[in-house]
Amino acid sequence: MFAVLSLLALVVAGVAGLYALSFVVRGARGSAAVLPYESGLLPQQHAVSRYHARWYAITVLFLAFDMEMIFMYPWAVVVADMGATAVIEMFGFLTVLLVGVTYVWREGALRWT
């Protein structure tokens, strides 16, 4: 029980120390140096403004290729042990990903204009 309480005290002290350090280092509140991006320039729009709907298709494309990599690396390790069933299952998986890429292509997310 002592170990848990001492660890909790260490974590609380660390968080409090980091907050204190941020107050010391950050400078005057509201100065241009405190702005989070754009080299101290005033932002053109609010930080939580909405994204355009065209980014949905690009997100689908990213997820398709991301899922492909997540599942193909472990598959490549065990494909020799599992045999033809693993190859058939991977072709089914790639077919589902191809449907997603085809959708994104039809939506025009791959056009650079």
N, C-alpha and C positions, 0 to 999 in steps of 0.2 A: 504494500500500500504506500509505503514511503517513496518507493521508486516512481510510482505513478504520479504522486503529488509533486515530487521534485521535477519530474519531466514536464508536468503541466506548468509549474512555476517558471521553468526555463523557457518554455514556449511563450508564455505571457510576457516575460521580461524581454525576449527577443522581438516580439511584435511591438511592444511599447518602445523599445530602443529604435526600431526602424521608423516608427512614426515620428519620434523625436528628431531623428536624423533628417527626415524629409522636411520637417518644419525649419530646421536650421539651414539646410542647403538650398531650399527652393527660392529664397529671395523674397522680394516684396510681392504681396498678393496683387494680382491684376496687371503685372508688368508683361511686356511682350515676350519676355523670356520664358514665361510659364505656359504659353500656348502649346498645345500638345503636338502640333505638326505645322507644316508649311513655313518653316523657318522663321517663326515669329510673326508672320503676316496674319491679319484678321481673316477668319474663315469666310468663304463665300456663301455657305449654306449651313444649316444646322447639322450636327453630327449624327442625329438619328433620322435623317431624311430617308424617304422611301427609295428603293431600288427599282429600276425599270424592269418590266416583265421579261425582257429578252434574256436577262441573266439566269432565269429559271432553266432554260435549255442548256446553257453552258454549265450550270451546276449538275444537271443530269449527265452530261458528257463526262465531267470530272468524276462523278460517283461511279460511272460505268468503268472507267479505266482504273480507278482506285480499287474497286472490288475485284477487278481482274487480277491485279497484282497481289492483293491480299490472299486470294485463293490459289493462284497458280504457283507461288513459291513452295508452299507445303505439298501441293500436288506433285510437283516435279521431284520431290524427295521420295515419295511413296509410289509413284506410278509403276516402277519396275516390279514391285512386290504385289501390287493389286491386279495387274494385267489389263485385259481388254475392257473390263467394266469401268475402270478409272478413266480410260480414254473416251469411252462413250459418254460417261457423265460429264467430262470436261467439255466435250463438243456440245452437249446440251446447255451447259452453263454459258459457253461462248455464244450460242445461238440467242439466249436471252439478252446478253450484252449487245449483240449485234442489233437486236430489235431496238434497244435504247439508243444506240448510235444512229440508226436509221431515222428514228424519231427526231433526234437533234438535227440531223442533216436536213430533214424535210422542213423543220422550223426555221432553218437559215442561220443557225448559230455558228456554222463554219465559214460563213461569208465574212470577209474583212471590210466590207463597205458600209 
